Amino acid sequence: MSFDLKLLDGILVCTKCRSALVRDGDFLVCVQPECRTQFVVRDEIPNMLLEDAAAVAASDWGQVMQRAGRDLTSGSKLAVS
């Protein structure tokens, strides 16, 4: 059995700062530019333990946020026009 991460969107948050997360391949990445914590997803199950998490480099975080349609300064969702 696996989790449907789309159903958990808005429920799962960064365990370090409590901000939203975006899915990027086999990772969940915190949207806060000050935090930039990355959690691995294995077999569709997210590992939300901080001791297993990693910090994402600022340049890599920016690329993740661009792919997710997020603002690069705040991590918030970009307005759709």
GIQUIGI-V904548 format. One record per residue. N is the residue number from 1. RES is the residue in one letter. D_LAST is the distance of its C-alpha to the last C-alpha in whole Angstrom. Layout:
((N/RES/D_LAST) (N/RES/D_LAST))
This chain:
((1/M/38) (2/S/34) (3/F/32) (4/D/28) (5/L/26) (6/K/23) (7/L/25) (8/L/26) (9/D/22) (10/G/23) (11/I/26) (12/L/27) (13/V/27) (14/C/28) (15/T/32) (16/K/32) (17/C/30) (18/R/28) (19/S/25) (20/A/22) (21/L/23) (22/V/21) (23/R/23) (24/D/23) (25/G/26) (26/D/29) (27/F/28) (28/L/26) (29/V/25) (30/C/25) (31/V/21) (32/Q/23) (33/P/24) (34/E/28) (35/C/29) (36/R/27) (37/T/29) (38/Q/29) (39/F/31) (40/V/32) (41/V/32) (42/R/35) (43/D/35) (44/E/32) (45/I/34) (46/P/32) (47/N/35) (48/M/34) (49/L/37) (50/L/36) (51/E/40) (52/D/38) (53/A/35) (54/A/34) (55/A/32) (56/V/30) (57/A/30) (58/A/27) (59/S/26) (60/D/26) (61/W/24) (62/G/22) (63/Q/21) (64/V/21) (65/M/18) (66/Q/16) (67/R/17) (68/A/16) (69/G/12) (70/R/14) (71/D/15) (72/L/18) (73/T/19) (74/S/19) (75/G/18) (76/S/15) (77/K/12) (78/L/9) (79/A/6) (80/V/4) (81/S/0))
